Amino acid sequence: MREFGIIGVVGAGTIGSGVAQLFAQAGLPVVLVDTDPAQLDLARDNIAKNARLYGMVHKGLPAPEEVLKNLHFTSDIKALSEVDFAIENITENVTQKTAVHREIDRILRPEVPVAANTSAIPITRIAGFSGHPKRVIGMHFMNPPPIMPMVEIIRATHSTPQALEAAADLVTAAGKHSITVNDSPGFVTNRVMMLMVNEAMFLVHEGVAGVQEVDRLFKTCFGHKMGPLETADLIGLDTVKLSLDILYDEFNDPKYRPCPLLKRLVYAGQTGRKAGQGFHHYDH
């Protein structure tokens, strides 16, 4: 097993802060970068809160203060010049990812692997923004990253075996498992998952069944821990819509058309658990 130095995490949103927490709680030094200082403050608070909650349920995890000790929060992206592995986690927007990856590319040492954490955008498309496409791979972390046991690693057209091995070793160092798949819009997990949650939304939209009934059927009949609409709320309905939009554009297949009810909830700002309201209501 290789030894890792500093891990760079770009983007301090829900997933990015979770990824930073995952590696910090494994004892690795982490630099968490975001251009918004307020988002960094929120990430610090959420990491401390989640570390406390996860520690109550999962024995053996470090205390919040130990996790935070391994984290450096900064709005200066030049801090990435010292990292040995970088993971980008910004929103599912190709234009924004283009700008971020070009900036990352100028700062990182040439040999440092770069992982794009995306729900649906093809990794080969992202690697095209880089001057070093061979070092670019995909790492699809499930929410919440500190708890979920598996990471989907994606092999882009130019990804080297060395970059893929580094990603797999990093996941192992964090106490998790990984499976490497070839590049495709949505990869394996979201190519299937987005179809399921979207079709569940259509069932509610068409009045076939209510929200509670749909989720209960999946949990009771198939043993799922969460129903498809609960899952969509956890992911974030805005992220679900963006993922479906990308899949629709990439495949030109109408089966990925976003449900009108999903669009209406996103337009209303009812984006799921993080907003306190989605298909279900949540008390913050």
N, C-alpha and C positions, 0 to 999 in steps of 0.2 A: 504494500500500500504506500503510495507516494505521500509526502508531507506537503501541506498547503500553507502558504503564508497568508496574506491579507486577501479577503474576498470582497470584491466590489459589487454593490447592489445599486442599480439606478432605478429610481422611482419608489416613493415611500407611500404608495397607496395601500389598499387592503392586502393585495398579493405581495407587493414588494416588501412591505414591512414584515409580513409573515415569512418570506424567504430569508430576510435578514435575521429574524428571530430564530429560525431553524438552525442556521449555521452558528449564530452566537451562542445558542444553548448547547451546541456540540463542542463549545470551547474554542471556536475559530474566531480570529479577529475579523471584524466586518466594518467596512465603510459604507454607510447608507447615504446616497446622494439624491437630493431633490432640489429643484430650483425654488421651491416655495418653502420658506422657513416655517410658516404656520403648519404646513403639512408634516414637516419633520417633527415639530412639537407634538402634533397629534399622533404621529407614528410612535414616538417615545412613550407617550401615555398608554397607547393601545398595546404596545409590546409588554410594558410593565403589568398592565391589567391581565392580558392573556397569559403571560408567564405564570402569574399567580393562580389563575383559574386552571390552567393545564396542570400545574404542579399539584393541585388538590386532587385531580382525577388520575393523573398518570404519575405513579411513584418513580422517584429517581431523577426527575428533571430538576435542574438547578433553580435556585431562588431568583426572583426578578432582578435583584441587585447584581447577581453574578452574571446574568444575561446582559444587562445594560453595560456592565464593565467591559464586555467584549465589543461594544458598538461605538462607532464614531459617527455622529450625525453632522452632515455638512451640505451646504448649497454650492460648494465649489467643486465642479466636476473635475478639475485638475488633480484632485486627490486620488483619482484613479491611476495616476502615473505610478503609484507604488503597489498596485494590486497584482495578484498572481492568477486571478480568474475573475471575469466580469459577467454579471447577469443583468440584462435590461428587462424592465418590467412595466414600461409605461403603457398607456391606453392603447386599445386596438385601432390605431389610426396610422395608416401607412405613411402619410406625409410627416407626421410627428416622429415616427420611428426612423424614417429616413434621416431627418435632421440629427436625432440623438446618436444614431449609429455612426454617422459621419464624424460627429464630434468625438465620440468614444475612440474611433479609429485613429484620430490624430494624437490622442493622449496616451493610449496603451502602448506598452512595449510590443514589438511585432510578434513575439512568441506567445503572448498571453491569449488563451482561448476566450471567446466571447459567446455567451449563450443568449439567445432571444427567448424570452418567456412570453408566449403568445397563445391565444386560444385557437386561432384559425389561420393566421396569415402564413403562407408557405415560407419556410426558412430560406429556401434558395432565393426567393424574392428579396428577403432582408439582406442576405449575404451579398447581393448585387450592389448594395449601398456601400460595401466595405472595400478598402484597398487591399485587404487580406482575407478574401472569401474562404480560404481553406481553414481558417481558425474559427469560423462561425458555425455553431450548431444550435439546435433548439432544445430547450428544457421546459417542459410543460408541467408546472407545479399545480396540484389540486388544492382547493381551499378547504380548510386552513393548512398551509404548508407545514407548520410544526407538528401537526397531528397525523396528516395523511401519510400512509406507509409507502406510497409508490410515486415515482417521478417518471414521466414519459420523456425519453431523450430522442431527438429527431436528427436523423442523418440527412443533411442537405447534399446537393449534387457535388459540391467541392469539399465537403467536410473531411478532414484527415482522420485516420484512426487514432492519432495521438490526441486530438481535441475531444473526440468521443470518449476515449478512455479516461481522460482527465475529468470529464463530466461525470462519468459513472463512478470514478473513485471519490469524487467530491460528495456525491449522494451517499455512498457507503460510509464516508467519514462522518456524515450527519446521522448515521444510524438508520437510513432508509434503503429501499430497494429501487432499482430502475429497470426499465425495458427499453431497448433501442429499436426504433421503427424508421422506415424510410419516409421521406418527405411527401406530404400531400396536404391540401387545404383541410384543416381540422384534425389532421393526423389520424389516429385510431379513435381515441376517446371522444373528442368533440364532434367528429364526423357522424358518430352514432348518437351521442348524447343530445346534441342540438336538435336532431330530428325528433327524438323522443319527447323532449320538453316542449318543443314547438307544437307537436301533434296533441300533447296533453292540453296546451292552451287552446287549440282549436276545439277540443271537446267541450271546454267551458264556454268558449265564445259561441258555439252552436247550440248550447243548452242541453247537450247530451248528459252531462253530469256536473255537479258542483265541485268547487275546489277541494273541499274536505273529502268528498267521495272519491275523486280521482286519486288523491294522494293515499288515502286509506287502502284502496284496492291494490295499489302497487306494493305498499308495505306489507299488507296481509297476505296477498296471493303469491308474491315473489320474494318476500323476505328482505326487501330493500329497507335500509335504515331510514331513508328519507324518500318521500314521494317526489315525482318529477317537478311539481310546482314548488315544493319546499326547496328542492335542489336549485331551481332557477332563481328563487329569492336569495339563496345563499351566494350563488355566483354573482348576482347583480343583474337585474333585467336589462339595464343599459348594455352590459357586457354581452348578454345573450343576444340582444338585437344586433350589436356590432358584429358578433361572430356569424350570425345567420346572414347578415348583409354580405360579409366576405365570402362565405360559402356559396351564396347565390351568385355573386359576381364571378367567382373563380370557376364554378362548374356550369354556369348558365342553365341550371336545373331548377324548375319551379317548385320542386319538393322542398327547397330551402327557403321559400318565401316566408317572411316573418308574419306571424298571426296579427291581425288588426288589433286584437285586445292587448297584445304585448306592446305594440306601438303606442296605444292610448295610455297605458300605464307609464311608459317611459316619458312620454310627452308631459304627463301630469307630475313627473318627479317621484312617482311611486315605484322606486327601483329595487325594492326588496328589503332584505334584512337591514342593510346599512342605512336605509332611509326610514325604517320603522314601519313601512307599509309597502306591500307588493301584492302578491296573490293572498298572502296572510298578513295579519297585523302583528307587530313586535313591540314590546315594551322595552325601551332603552334604559 
